[in-house]
């Protein structure tokens, strides 16, 4: 049993970790809610790309013909990535940028994998879902914004853990989840805040932890390049990036990579000089076919000139953790039932955060009208205030 002094210390940590992070966590919960249903919203808004119906045995066009169609729309740009959706191989998505380096200035072109017809060249860096995504991921501040949100996620985890510790003594004389409806509105909100906080405890820990890991994605990829790719690229030391005119056909690159990893499905290709490749390789990423392995990627480094496989290294544990955390963060593992569950828990967390902020503001208003109470209002997960 915690002493009074220990409870005060836990209460202080909980209060300030909550206060600092609450507004940003509210923003993340509000922007994350539509992102859970981004595919469904895309269909509703007509922004999802769908290939026209053709017979199942319609042959696929060469990937080089697909890239030529996309390049013709933006001849001043270079192809950075080529990808396909996990559940639809009838559409190629080609990302073109001014240079191979990472940038937010990109064009995305959707090309029919059979006819090479252009299906869409709608800008992807505008619209409601784009604004929600950028606010949720980096506050429109790129890497500094991601790292800042990662810090807020860490404070949220601290608030959750300290709130759980404080919940036990608070509920010693109350039934689990009891809401004292006959008491003042502030006490009713306090009980509701604590009840929803403890119900969403595990979910908030999972989503908070995976969200924090996701903010480190850029740094983890850079470390992977420094840690593992550097040794694989030793034979290429001092050589410049392979010029476009000297690169092997992309269709051959794809076939070589797929032959190296039979039984796996294509995910995307990163061209030479981009964030996920080296200056000398097309890196082909493939995924497994089971619900879990479909989230994990296996890279195959194919020499950009000779189209020979240079290496097919397994991803290190930290990138595997990143790949597993991304779909778990948005509830992408279990189809629509899991998305609905994630949305309900997200809404409950919004209530927890909003009620915590309300309790703190009400306490501050009450303190200006009368002598401060001995207890302390806590904005998330649990509170000692109202303890019988």
Secondary structure as UniProt FT lines:
FT   HELIX           4..36
FT   HELIX           38..45
FT   TURN            56..57
FT   HELIX           63..73
FT   TURN            75..76
FT   STRAND          78..85
FT   TURN            86..87
FT   STRAND          88..97
FT   STRAND          106..112
FT   TURN            113..115
FT   STRAND          118..120
FT   HELIX           128..137
FT   TURN            138..140
FT   HELIX           142..170
FT   TURN            171..173
FT   TURN            176..177
FT   TURN            181..182
FT   HELIX           185..199
FT   HELIX           201..214
FT   TURN            215..216
FT   HELIX           217..224
FT   HELIX           225..229
FT   HELIX           230..232
FT   HELIX           234..236
FT   TURN            237..238
FT   HELIX           244..246
FT   HELIX           250..260
FT   TURN            261..263
FT   STRAND          265..270
FT   TURN            272..273
FT   TURN            275..276
FT   TURN            279..280
FT   STRAND          281..287
FT   TURN            291..292
FT   HELIX           293..295
FT   STRAND          297..303
FT   TURN            304..306
FT   STRAND          309..311
FT   HELIX           317..330
FT   HELIX           335..369
FT   TURN            385..386
//
